Amino acid sequence: MNNSQLNHRDLYRLPWTLPDNAISWLEPTAMCNLACDGCYRENIKDSHLSVKEVKHHLDVFQKLRNTDCISIAGGDPLLYPDIIEIVADIKNRGLKPIINTNGKALTMELLRDLKRAGVFGFTFHVDSKQGRGNEWKGKNEIELLDLRLQYAQMLAEVGGISCSFNSTVYEDNIIPH
Ligand code: SF4
């Protein structure tokens, strides 16, 4: 078989399993309401793509990849003004919209709207190097479990939404003190 006969779609393993599925990464905005030490993205105010541009990115994903989930990141995707429309569009394409957020802008009202639009899940990025203010200022990884619990409880209240967490690991937060 030469290269021209290879169909890359045949190279993914099917059926999907939880640890073995293809996730495409969508970044509709570079704007964020935190400034994590380890962020790879420049925080740019109001740097939102248009809905048309975001949909074009989704078209490209669907043309070139076998994708199961769309991970909507940023910046923080909850600051994207048309996040509801994008979540609904992803759902209508038969894909699973997953919001990758620091959670700061999440309200119960927004969460319910996202649920109605078809959100599949949330991944909350919470760690001690995010410069969070208010009661979370200076909290270590163990103390931040309360914040993680808060987000999980919000999702549980609405129901039917998957919930996961991630953290950036640094030399001084890998072992909580
Ligand atoms: S929450 Fe995410 S996008 Fe925002 S500063 Fe932190 S790593 Fe960057």
Residues whose N, C-alpha, C, O or C-beta is under 5 A from the ligand:
A	BS01	SF4	C32 L34 A35 C36 C39 G74 G75 D76 N102
